[in-house]
Amino acid sequence: MARAKTIKKAGAASEEVAPKKKGKTTSGEAREYSVTETFAKGDIVYHKIWDDTGEVIETGTTDDGINKMKVAFEKVGVKNLRMG
C-alpha cells in the first residue's frame, strides 16, 4: 500500500494526511489471508498474491461444511474465499 504524502504548511509543523477509503474504517491493520485462518464480518484482509486489501462483507458455510467468506477487495472486486 502506498503511503500518503507529507504536506508542509507555512508556519506549522508537518503532518501526514491519511488517504480516504470507502466503507467502514477500522483501527486495526489488515490480516494476511490464509486458508487456515478464520475471519469475521468487518475484518480487513490482505491477499498477498493479488497485492490487494479488502473487507469481509459476509461469512458462511457451504452445504459440504466448508467455511467461506465474501471479501470486497479494492482492486479485484468481490471474491469468495475459503477459510479455516
Number of C-alpha atoms within 10 A of each C-alpha: 6 5 9 11 11 11 11 11 9 7 6 7 8 11 11 11 11 10 9 8 8 6 8 9 11 10 5 8 10 15 14 12 19 16 11 9 11 14 20 13 14 17 17 24 21 18 15 11 7 10 11 15 21 22 22 21 15 15 19 15 12 9 7 6 8 11 17 19 19 18 23 18 20 13 11 12 10 15 12 13 15 19 18 11
